[in-house]
Amino acid sequence: MPAIGILWLAIASLKIEAFLVVFALFYFYSKVQTGKTREKGPFWALHLANGMAITFSVILIAQQPNLAQSLSLASAGLLLGAAFAHLLLIMAKTRLQPFIASYRYQALCLRCYWH
């Protein structure tokens, strides 16, 4: 299961409207090809999930009783989103690290061979 879908599933335990985002994300991940590239997939489902997530966030922010709580919720959402994006980038980098190291080793060997 994708990590983003699991986080939205945790949110859906508090608010039932978040299940729409969960369903769209899981549909996208179930239909995307897991071969060498991920260029083929229902990107409309991913854009739909993004739109629903933004709408859900705006509705939650608008439901706050005063401006201070709205700003606090908005900034907390942005900071948590940035932290999660950073975590996903770190995971992707560690997964690609052996390929990058292999490519650098091959380039180094070819450079030594030509000189």
N, C-alpha and C positions, 0 to 999 in steps of 0.2 A: 504494500500500500504506500502511496506517496505521502511524504511527511506533511505536505501542505493540506492534503485531504484529511489526515488524522487531526491536525490542529483545528480545522473547520468542523470536524465531527465533535471535537470537545466543546467548541462554541455552541454547536447545535444542541447539546444537552441542556444549555441554558435558554436558548431562544430557538424555537422551532423553525423560524424563517431561514435560518442558516442552512437547513437541509437542502435548499435549492442550490446553494453554492457547492455543497458536498456532492450532490448528484451530478452537476455539470463537470466538476473536476474528475470524479471517478469515471464518467463517460469518456472524457478526453483521454485519460490514462489507459482505459481499456481498449480504445481504438487506435492509439498511436502505435506505430511499428517500432519494435525494439531491435532493429538491426544495427548496421553501422551508422546510419544517419537517422535523424528524427524529423526529416523535412516533410514527411507525408503523414498527415493526421488531420483530424477535424479542428482546425484552428478557430472555426466559428464557435465551437464549444468552449474553448479556452477564453476567447474574448467575451462570451456570454457569462462565464464564471467571473471574470474580472469586473464586468459591469454590475453583476449582482452583488459582488463583494463590496464594491464602492458604494452602491446604493444602500446596502445593509449598514455599512459604517456611517454614512451620512444620516440615516434614519436614527441610529443609536445616538449620534452626537446631537441631533436636533431634539431628542427626547429628554435631554438633561435639563434640570430645572433652572440653572443660571449659566451665565457666560463662562465663569471660571471653571465649572465642571466640564463644559463643552470643550474648552481649550485644553484642559487637562487630559480628557479622553482622546482628543485628536492628537496631541503630542505623544501620549503614551502609545497610541496605535502606530504612529509613524516611527517612533524609536524601536518598538518591538518588531515592526516589519523590517526595519533596517538591520537589526540584530539577527533576525532569522535569515535574511538574504545573505548577510555576511557568513553565517554558518553554512548555508548551502554552497556558497562559493568556495569556502575552505574544503568542504567535502568533495566538490568537483575537482579542485586542484589536487587533492591527495589521490583521487582516483586516476587522474591523468599524469601524475608525476612519473610513473615508470615509463610511459610512452615518451614523455619529454626527455627523460634521462637517456633512453635508448636512442632517440633521434640525435641528441647532442653527442653521444658516444660515436654514432655512425659518422656524423659530420667531422668529428675530431680524427677518426681513423682515416677518412678520405683525405683530409687536409694533410695528415702525416704521409700518406701514400703518394700524394702529388708532389710533395717537396723533397 
